[in-house]
Protein backbone atom coordinates (compact mmCIF):
# COMPACT_ATOMS: atom_id res chain seq x y z
CA UNK A 1 0.00 0.00 0.00
CA UNK A 2 1.39 3.38 -1.03
CA UNK A 3 2.12 5.78 1.81
CA UNK A 4 0.44 8.66 -0.03
CA UNK A 5 -2.71 6.87 -1.20
CA UNK A 6 -5.99 8.56 -0.35
CA UNK A 7 -9.44 6.95 -0.42
CA UNK A 8 -12.15 9.48 0.35
CA UNK A 9 -14.95 7.33 1.76
CA UNK A 10 -17.82 9.83 1.86
CA UNK A 11 -18.24 11.91 -1.31
CA UNK A 12 -21.54 13.03 -2.78
CA UNK A 13 -22.67 13.02 -6.38
CA UNK A 14 -25.94 13.66 -8.24
CA UNK A 15 -25.89 11.96 -11.62
CA UNK A 16 -27.84 13.85 -14.27
CA UNK A 17 -30.23 10.94 -14.87
CA UNK A 18 -31.07 10.89 -11.17
CA UNK A 19 -31.68 14.65 -11.05
CA UNK A 20 -34.02 14.40 -14.03
CA UNK A 21 -35.96 11.52 -12.47
CA UNK A 22 -36.14 13.34 -9.14
CA UNK A 23 -37.67 16.37 -10.85
CA UNK A 24 -40.29 14.15 -12.51
CA UNK A 25 -41.06 12.33 -9.27
CA UNK A 26 -41.20 15.39 -7.04
CA UNK A 27 -41.57 18.50 -9.21
CA UNK A 28 -42.11 20.74 -6.18
CA UNK A 29 -38.54 20.00 -5.19
CA UNK A 30 -37.19 21.82 -8.21
CA UNK A 31 -35.49 24.31 -5.92
CA UNK A 32 -33.51 21.48 -4.33
CA UNK A 33 -32.46 20.25 -7.74
CA UNK A 34 -31.46 23.81 -8.62
CA UNK A 35 -29.43 24.07 -5.43
CA UNK A 36 -27.67 20.78 -6.20
CA UNK A 37 -26.88 22.03 -9.70
CA UNK A 38 -25.45 25.13 -8.07
CA UNK A 39 -22.77 22.93 -6.48
CA UNK A 40 -20.93 22.46 -9.75
CA UNK A 41 -18.71 19.54 -8.80
CA UNK A 42 -21.66 17.46 -7.60
CA UNK A 43 -22.68 16.87 -11.23
CA UNK A 44 -19.88 18.29 -13.41
CA UNK A 45 -17.28 15.54 -13.72
CA UNK A 46 -14.72 17.72 -15.48
CA UNK A 47 -14.71 20.21 -12.61
CA UNK A 48 -14.64 17.37 -10.12
CA UNK A 49 -11.70 15.66 -11.78
CA UNK A 50 -9.69 18.88 -12.07
CA UNK A 51 -9.83 19.26 -8.31
CA UNK A 52 -9.07 15.59 -7.72
CA UNK A 53 -5.92 15.91 -9.83
CA UNK A 54 -4.45 18.20 -7.17
CA UNK A 55 -4.13 15.35 -4.67
CA UNK A 56 -2.16 12.67 -6.47
CA UNK A 57 -3.19 9.08 -5.74
CA UNK A 58 -6.68 10.04 -4.64
CA UNK A 59 -9.99 8.24 -5.29
CA UNK A 60 -13.55 8.72 -4.08
CA UNK A 61 -16.39 6.52 -2.89
CA UNK A 62 -19.56 8.19 -4.16
CA UNK A 63 -23.08 8.36 -2.73
CA UNK A 64 -26.18 10.51 -3.14
CA UNK A 65 -26.51 13.70 -1.09
CA UNK A 66 -29.58 14.90 0.80
CA UNK A 67 -32.55 14.88 0.52
CA UNK A 68 -33.30 11.25 1.41
CA UNK A 69 -35.43 9.53 -1.19
CA UNK A 70 -37.90 8.60 1.58
CA UNK A 71 -38.63 12.30 2.09
CA UNK A 72 -39.48 13.08 -1.53
CA UNK A 73 -41.20 10.04 -3.03
CA UNK A 74 -43.77 7.34 -2.34
CA UNK A 75 -42.53 3.77 -2.03
CA UNK A 76 -42.92 2.78 -5.70
CA UNK A 77 -41.51 6.01 -7.08
CA UNK A 78 -38.78 5.93 -4.44
CA UNK A 79 -37.61 2.50 -5.53
CA UNK A 80 -37.46 3.71 -9.12
CA UNK A 81 -35.36 6.68 -8.02
CA UNK A 82 -33.00 4.41 -6.08
CA UNK A 83 -32.55 2.09 -9.06
CA UNK A 84 -31.87 5.00 -11.40
CA UNK A 85 -29.28 6.39 -8.99
CA UNK A 86 -27.59 3.04 -8.48
CA UNK A 87 -27.41 2.25 -12.19
CA UNK A 88 -25.96 5.70 -12.88
CA UNK A 89 -23.36 5.52 -10.08
CA UNK A 90 -22.34 2.00 -11.13
CA UNK A 91 -21.85 3.23 -14.67
CA UNK A 92 -19.62 6.06 -13.45
CA UNK A 93 -17.47 3.64 -11.44
CA UNK A 94 -17.02 1.34 -14.46
CA UNK A 95 -16.20 4.27 -16.71
CA UNK A 96 -13.81 5.98 -14.28
CA UNK A 97 -12.16 3.27 -12.13
CA UNK A 98 -9.14 5.46 -11.45
CA UNK A 99 -11.40 8.18 -10.02
CA UNK A 100 -14.03 6.23 -8.11
CA UNK A 101 -13.17 3.40 -5.72
CA UNK A 102 -16.82 2.40 -5.55
CA UNK A 103 -20.36 3.63 -4.96
CA UNK A 104 -22.73 3.38 -2.03
CA UNK A 105 -26.18 2.18 -3.05
CA UNK A 106 -29.24 4.35 -2.55
CA UNK A 107 -32.39 2.84 -1.03
CA UNK A 108 -35.99 3.83 -0.40
CA UNK A 109 -36.86 2.29 2.95
CA UNK A 110 -40.51 3.21 2.88
CA UNK A 111 -40.61 -0.26 1.30
CA UNK A 112 -38.15 -2.23 3.39
CA UNK A 113 -38.28 -5.62 1.72
CA UNK A 114 -38.03 -4.19 -1.79
CA UNK A 115 -35.08 -2.11 -0.58
CA UNK A 116 -33.40 -5.26 0.71
CA UNK A 117 -33.74 -6.72 -2.79
CA UNK A 118 -32.38 -3.50 -4.29
CA UNK A 119 -29.41 -3.62 -1.90
CA UNK A 120 -28.68 -7.19 -3.04
CA UNK A 121 -29.03 -6.20 -6.70
CA UNK A 122 -26.78 -3.18 -6.30
CA UNK A 123 -24.10 -5.13 -4.43
CA UNK A 124 -24.20 -8.47 -6.29
CA UNK A 125 -24.89 -7.21 -9.82
CA UNK A 126 -23.68 -3.60 -9.93
CA UNK A 127 -20.72 -3.84 -7.55
CA UNK A 128 -21.91 -1.42 -4.85
CA UNK A 129 -19.62 -1.39 -1.83
CA UNK A 130 -22.47 -0.91 0.67
CA UNK A 131 -25.67 1.06 1.21
CA UNK A 132 -26.55 4.47 2.59
CA UNK A 133 -29.36 5.05 5.08
CA UNK A 134 -30.57 8.24 6.72
CA UNK A 135 -31.57 9.17 10.27
CA UNK A 136 -34.22 10.06 11.07
CA UNK A 137 -35.81 8.03 8.32
CA UNK A 138 -38.92 9.94 7.28
CA UNK A 139 -39.37 10.77 10.96
CA UNK A 140 -38.91 7.17 12.11
CA UNK A 141 -36.11 5.69 14.25
CA UNK A 142 -33.73 3.17 12.69
CA UNK A 143 -34.12 0.81 15.68
CA UNK A 144 -37.75 0.25 14.68
CA UNK A 145 -38.17 -3.53 14.13
CA UNK A 146 -39.52 -2.87 10.63
CA UNK A 147 -35.99 -1.95 9.45
CA UNK A 148 -34.24 -5.02 10.89
CA UNK A 149 -34.40 -7.03 7.63
CA UNK A 150 -32.02 -4.52 6.06
CA UNK A 151 -29.50 -4.83 8.90
CA UNK A 152 -29.77 -8.61 8.72
CA UNK A 153 -29.17 -8.55 4.97
CA UNK A 154 -26.14 -6.27 5.25
CA UNK A 155 -24.64 -8.47 7.95
CA UNK A 156 -25.16 -11.49 5.71
CA UNK A 157 -23.66 -9.69 2.71
CA UNK A 158 -20.83 -8.46 4.95
CA UNK A 159 -21.01 -4.98 3.48
CA UNK A 160 -20.99 -1.72 5.43
CA UNK A 161 -23.79 0.78 5.93
CA UNK A 162 -23.10 4.50 5.51
CA UNK A 163 -25.20 6.40 8.09
CA UNK A 164 -26.13 9.96 7.11
CA UNK A 165 -28.10 12.49 9.24
CA UNK A 166 -31.18 14.00 7.63
CA UNK A 167 -32.77 16.55 9.99
CA UNK A 168 -34.26 19.66 8.39
CA UNK A 169 -35.39 23.05 9.68
CA UNK A 170 -38.85 21.55 10.33
CA UNK A 171 -37.53 20.27 13.67
CA UNK A 172 -37.50 23.45 15.72
CA UNK A 173 -34.95 24.67 18.23
CA UNK A 174 -37.74 25.74 20.60
CA UNK A 175 -41.40 24.64 20.78
CA UNK A 176 -42.60 28.24 20.49
CA UNK A 177 -40.99 28.66 17.07
CA UNK A 178 -42.13 27.43 13.68
CA UNK A 179 -38.75 26.20 12.42
CA UNK A 180 -35.12 25.88 13.38
CA UNK A 181 -33.21 29.12 12.83
CA UNK A 182 -29.65 30.03 11.89
CA UNK A 183 -29.14 26.50 10.49
CA UNK A 184 -28.92 25.05 13.98
CA UNK A 185 -30.82 22.05 12.59
CA UNK A 186 -27.70 21.28 10.55
CA UNK A 187 -24.85 22.51 12.78
CA UNK A 188 -25.99 20.78 15.98
CA UNK A 189 -28.98 18.74 14.85
CA UNK A 190 -27.06 16.44 12.54
CA UNK A 191 -24.49 15.32 15.12
CA UNK A 192 -27.33 14.88 17.63
CA UNK A 193 -29.37 12.70 15.27
CA UNK A 194 -26.32 10.58 14.44
CA UNK A 195 -25.62 10.06 18.14
CA UNK A 196 -29.21 9.15 19.00
CA UNK A 197 -29.33 6.62 16.15
CA UNK A 198 -26.07 5.02 17.29
CA UNK A 199 -27.11 4.63 20.93
CA UNK A 200 -30.59 3.39 20.12
CA UNK A 201 -29.24 0.79 17.71
CA UNK A 202 -26.95 -0.42 20.50
CA UNK A 203 -29.77 -0.49 23.06
CA UNK A 204 -31.92 -2.49 20.63
CA UNK A 205 -29.37 -5.34 20.81
CA UNK A 206 -28.67 -5.08 17.08
CA UNK A 207 -24.94 -5.76 17.42
CA UNK A 208 -25.49 -8.83 19.57
CA UNK A 209 -27.74 -10.25 16.87
CA UNK A 210 -25.37 -9.22 14.04
CA UNK A 211 -21.88 -8.94 15.53
CA UNK A 212 -20.20 -8.48 12.14
CA UNK A 213 -22.41 -5.52 11.16
CA UNK A 214 -20.38 -2.51 10.03
CA UNK A 215 -21.80 1.01 10.20
CA UNK A 216 -19.83 4.08 9.08
CA UNK A 217 -21.00 7.20 10.90
CA UNK A 218 -20.72 10.57 9.22
CA UNK A 219 -18.88 13.49 10.87
CA UNK A 220 -16.77 11.38 13.23
CA UNK A 221 -19.54 9.69 15.19
CA UNK A 222 -21.62 12.78 15.85
CA UNK A 223 -21.43 13.77 19.53
CA UNK A 224 -20.41 10.39 20.92
CA UNK A 225 -16.62 10.91 21.35
CA UNK A 226 -17.09 14.25 23.11
CA UNK A 227 -19.80 13.02 25.49
CA UNK A 228 -18.31 9.65 26.39
CA UNK A 229 -18.84 10.36 30.10
CA UNK A 230 -22.54 11.10 29.69
CA UNK A 231 -22.98 8.25 27.23
CA UNK A 232 -20.95 5.80 29.32
CA UNK A 233 -21.20 6.31 33.06
CA UNK A 234 -24.16 8.65 32.63
CA UNK A 235 -26.24 5.97 30.94
CA UNK A 236 -25.03 3.25 33.31
CA UNK A 237 -27.97 4.33 35.46
CA UNK A 238 -30.40 4.20 32.55
CA UNK A 239 -33.94 4.58 33.83
CA UNK A 240 -33.11 6.53 36.97
CA UNK A 241 -34.44 9.71 35.36
CA UNK A 242 -37.59 8.13 33.90
CA UNK A 243 -40.74 7.16 35.76
CA UNK A 244 -43.22 6.41 32.99
CA UNK A 245 -41.18 3.69 31.21
CA UNK A 246 -39.21 0.73 32.56
CA UNK A 247 -35.68 0.70 31.14
CA UNK A 248 -34.26 -1.67 33.77
CA UNK A 249 -33.86 -4.64 31.40
CA UNK A 250 -32.08 -2.86 28.55
CA UNK A 251 -28.47 -2.78 29.76
CA UNK A 252 -28.55 -6.25 31.39
CA UNK A 253 -29.82 -7.65 28.08
CA UNK A 254 -26.62 -6.60 26.28
CA UNK A 255 -23.65 -8.97 26.15
CA UNK A 256 -21.12 -6.17 26.70
CA UNK A 257 -21.01 -2.70 28.28
CA UNK A 258 -22.93 -0.37 25.99
CA UNK A 259 -19.98 2.00 25.46
CA UNK A 260 -17.98 -0.89 23.99
CA UNK A 261 -20.46 -1.23 21.13
CA UNK A 262 -20.19 2.47 20.32
CA UNK A 263 -16.45 2.07 19.79
CA UNK A 264 -17.26 -0.59 17.18
CA UNK A 265 -18.82 1.95 14.82
CA UNK A 266 -16.63 3.39 12.12
CA UNK A 267 -16.30 7.17 12.07
CA UNK A 268 -15.31 9.35 9.13
CA UNK A 269 -13.20 12.51 9.24
CA UNK A 270 -15.60 14.76 7.31
CA UNK A 271 -15.35 17.77 9.63
CA UNK A 272 -15.42 20.56 7.02
CA UNK A 273 -11.70 20.83 6.78
CA UNK A 274 -11.09 22.04 10.31
CA UNK A 275 -12.03 20.50 13.59
CA UNK A 276 -8.52 19.60 14.72
CA UNK A 277 -9.69 19.26 18.32
CA UNK A 278 -12.62 17.11 17.18
CA UNK A 279 -10.34 14.95 15.03
CA UNK A 280 -8.06 14.32 18.00
CA UNK A 281 -11.01 13.42 20.21
CA UNK A 282 -12.56 11.08 17.65
CA UNK A 283 -9.22 9.44 16.89
CA UNK A 284 -8.63 8.76 20.58
CA UNK A 285 -12.17 7.46 21.14
CA UNK A 286 -12.60 5.17 18.12
CA UNK A 287 -8.94 4.28 17.53
CA UNK A 288 -6.97 4.17 14.30
CA UNK A 289 -8.65 0.97 13.10
CA UNK A 290 -12.13 2.55 13.08
CA UNK A 291 -11.46 6.05 11.72
CA UNK A 292 -11.74 6.52 7.94
CA UNK A 293 -10.76 9.46 5.78
CA UNK A 294 -13.64 11.42 4.25
CA UNK A 295 -14.21 15.00 3.19
CA UNK A 296 -17.92 15.29 2.26
CA UNK A 297 -16.77 16.75 -1.06
CA UNK A 298 -18.06 18.69 -2.94
CA UNK A 299 -20.11 19.89 0.03
CA UNK A 300 -16.95 20.01 2.14
CA UNK A 301 -13.37 20.94 1.21
CA UNK A 302 -10.73 18.36 0.37
CA UNK A 303 -7.37 20.07 0.93
CA UNK A 304 -8.00 21.40 4.48
CA UNK A 305 -9.33 17.97 5.49
CA UNK A 306 -6.10 16.33 4.36
CA UNK A 307 -3.94 18.94 6.06
CA UNK A 308 -5.85 18.69 9.34
CA UNK A 309 -5.23 14.94 9.46
CA UNK A 310 -1.58 15.32 8.50
CA UNK A 311 -1.12 17.80 11.36
CA UNK A 312 -2.67 15.45 13.90
CA UNK A 313 -0.10 13.66 16.05
CA UNK A 314 -0.16 9.97 15.18
CA UNK A 315 2.17 7.28 13.90
CA UNK A 316 2.74 6.81 10.19
CA UNK A 317 1.09 3.41 10.50
CA UNK A 318 -2.09 4.91 11.95
CA UNK A 319 -2.11 7.65 9.34
CA UNK A 320 -1.91 5.08 6.52
CA UNK A 321 -4.80 3.15 8.07
CA UNK A 322 -6.98 6.26 8.20
CA UNK A 323 -6.10 7.62 4.77
CA UNK A 324 -6.57 4.34 2.87
CA UNK A 325 -5.94 1.09 4.75
CA UNK A 326 -9.23 0.92 6.64
CA UNK A 327 -11.14 1.87 3.50
CA UNK A 328 -9.49 -0.91 1.53
CA UNK A 329 -10.59 -3.43 4.15
CA UNK A 330 -14.15 -2.09 4.20
CA UNK A 331 -14.32 -2.06 0.42
CA UNK A 332 -12.71 -5.50 0.34
CA UNK A 333 -10.21 -4.42 -2.26
CA UNK A 334 -6.52 -3.70 -2.62
CA UNK A 335 -6.03 -0.72 -4.88
CA UNK A 336 -3.02 -1.17 -7.12
WOBELHU-V186305 format. One record per backbone hydrogen bond with DSSP energy under -1.0 kcal/mol. CO is the residue of the C=O (numbers start at 1). NH is the residue of the N-H. E is the energy in kcal/mol with one decimal. If there is no record, write none. Layout:
co->CO nh->NH e->E
co->CO nh->NH e->E
This chain:
co->2 nh->5 e->-1.2
co->6 nh->59 e->-2.3
co->8 nh->61 e->-2.7
co->10 nh->296 e->-1.8
co->11 nh->63 e->-2.0
co->15 nh->19 e->-2.2
co->16 nh->20 e->-2.5
co->17 nh->21 e->-2.1
co->18 nh->22 e->-2.7
co->19 nh->23 e->-2.1
co->20 nh->24 e->-1.6
co->21 nh->25 e->-2.4
co->22 nh->26 e->-2.9
co->26 nh->29 e->-2.2
co->27 nh->30 e->-1.3
co->29 nh->33 e->-2.0
co->30 nh->34 e->-2.5
co->31 nh->35 e->-2.2
co->32 nh->36 e->-2.7
co->33 nh->37 e->-2.3
co->34 nh->38 e->-1.3
co->36 nh->39 e->-1.1
co->38 nh->40 e->-1.3
co->39 nh->42 e->-2.3
co->40 nh->43 e->-1.7
co->40 nh->44 e->-2.7
co->42 nh->14 e->-2.9
co->44 nh->48 e->-2.1
co->45 nh->49 e->-3.2
co->46 nh->50 e->-2.1
co->47 nh->51 e->-1.6
co->48 nh->52 e->-2.2
co->49 nh->53 e->-2.2
co->51 nh->54 e->-1.6
co->52 nh->55 e->-2.0
co->56 nh->58 e->-2.1
co->57 nh->6 e->-2.8
co->59 nh->8 e->-3.1
co->60 nh->101 e->-2.4
co->61 nh->11 e->-1.7
co->62 nh->104 e->-2.9
co->63 nh->13 e->-2.2
co->68 nh->71 e->-1.4
co->69 nh->72 e->-1.5
co->69 nh->73 e->-1.3
co->74 nh->78 e->-3.2
co->75 nh->79 e->-2.1
co->76 nh->80 e->-1.7
co->77 nh->81 e->-2.3
co->78 nh->82 e->-2.5
co->79 nh->83 e->-2.4
co->80 nh->84 e->-2.5
co->81 nh->85 e->-2.6
co->82 nh->86 e->-2.7
co->83 nh->87 e->-2.7
co->84 nh->88 e->-2.2
co->85 nh->89 e->-2.7
co->86 nh->90 e->-2.4
co->87 nh->91 e->-2.0
co->88 nh->92 e->-1.9
co->89 nh->93 e->-2.1
co->90 nh->94 e->-2.1
co->91 nh->95 e->-2.3
co->92 nh->96 e->-2.3
co->96 nh->99 e->-1.7
co->96 nh->100 e->-2.5
co->99 nh->60 e->-2.6
co->102 nh->62 e->-2.1
co->103 nh->129 e->-2.5
co->105 nh->132 e->-2.4
co->108 nh->111 e->-1.7
co->111 nh->115 e->-1.8
co->112 nh->116 e->-2.1
co->113 nh->117 e->-1.8
co->114 nh->118 e->-2.0
co->115 nh->119 e->-2.6
co->116 nh->120 e->-2.1
co->117 nh->121 e->-2.4
co->118 nh->122 e->-3.0
co->119 nh->123 e->-2.3
co->120 nh->124 e->-3.0
co->121 nh->125 e->-2.3
co->121 nh->126 e->-1.4
co->122 nh->128 e->-2.9
co->130 nh->105 e->-2.8
co->131 nh->162 e->-3.3
co->133 nh->164 e->-2.7
co->135 nh->166 e->-2.0
co->137 nh->140 e->-1.8
co->140 nh->137 e->-2.6
co->141 nh->144 e->-1.5
co->144 nh->147 e->-2.1
co->145 nh->148 e->-1.5
co->147 nh->150 e->-1.3
co->147 nh->151 e->-1.2
co->148 nh->152 e->-2.7
co->149 nh->153 e->-2.1
co->150 nh->154 e->-2.6
co->151 nh->155 e->-2.1
co->152 nh->156 e->-2.1
co->153 nh->157 e->-2.7
co->154 nh->158 e->-1.1
co->154 nh->159 e->-1.8
co->160 nh->131 e->-1.5
co->161 nh->216 e->-3.4
co->162 nh->133 e->-2.6
co->163 nh->218 e->-1.3
co->164 nh->135 e->-1.9
co->168 nh->171 e->-1.4
co->169 nh->180 e->-2.9
co->174 nh->177 e->-1.9
co->181 nh->184 e->-1.9
co->183 nh->187 e->-2.6
co->184 nh->188 e->-1.9
co->184 nh->189 e->-2.0
co->188 nh->192 e->-1.8
co->189 nh->193 e->-2.8
co->190 nh->194 e->-2.3
co->191 nh->195 e->-2.2
co->192 nh->196 e->-2.7
co->193 nh->197 e->-2.2
co->194 nh->198 e->-2.2
co->195 nh->199 e->-2.4
co->196 nh->200 e->-2.5
co->197 nh->201 e->-2.1
co->198 nh->202 e->-1.9
co->199 nh->203 e->-2.9
co->200 nh->204 e->-1.6
co->201 nh->206 e->-1.5
co->202 nh->205 e->-2.0
co->205 nh->209 e->-1.7
co->206 nh->210 e->-2.0
co->210 nh->213 e->-2.2
co->214 nh->161 e->-2.4
co->215 nh->266 e->-2.7
co->216 nh->163 e->-2.9
co->217 nh->268 e->-2.4
co->221 nh->224 e->-1.8
co->223 nh->227 e->-1.1
co->227 nh->231 e->-3.1
co->228 nh->232 e->-2.5
co->229 nh->234 e->-2.7
co->235 nh->238 e->-1.5
co->237 nh->240 e->-2.4
co->239 nh->242 e->-1.3
co->247 nh->250 e->-1.5
co->249 nh->253 e->-1.0
co->251 nh->254 e->-1.4
co->257 nh->260 e->-1.2
co->258 nh->262 e->-1.2
co->259 nh->263 e->-1.2
co->261 nh->264 e->-1.5
co->266 nh->217 e->-3.1
co->267 nh->292 e->-2.2
co->268 nh->220 e->-1.3
co->269 nh->271 e->-1.7
co->271 nh->274 e->-1.2
co->275 nh->279 e->-3.2
co->276 nh->280 e->-2.2
co->277 nh->281 e->-2.1
co->278 nh->282 e->-3.0
co->279 nh->283 e->-2.6
co->280 nh->284 e->-2.2
co->281 nh->285 e->-2.1
co->282 nh->286 e->-2.8
co->283 nh->287 e->-1.7
co->287 nh->290 e->-1.7
co->290 nh->267 e->-2.6
co->292 nh->269 e->-1.6
co->293 nh->9 e->-2.6
co->296 nh->299 e->-2.0
co->297 nh->12 e->-2.4
co->302 nh->306 e->-2.0
co->303 nh->307 e->-2.5
co->304 nh->308 e->-2.5
co->305 nh->309 e->-1.5
co->306 nh->310 e->-2.3
co->307 nh->311 e->-2.0
co->315 nh->319 e->-2.3
co->316 nh->320 e->-2.2
co->317 nh->321 e->-1.9
co->318 nh->322 e->-2.3
co->319 nh->323 e->-2.6
co->320 nh->324 e->-2.0
co->320 nh->325 e->-2.7
co->321 nh->326 e->-3.2
co->322 nh->293 e->-2.2
co->323 nh->7 e->-2.7
co->324 nh->328 e->-2.5
co->325 nh->329 e->-1.7
co->326 nh->330 e->-2.4
co->327 nh->331 e->-2.9
co->328 nh->333 e->-2.5
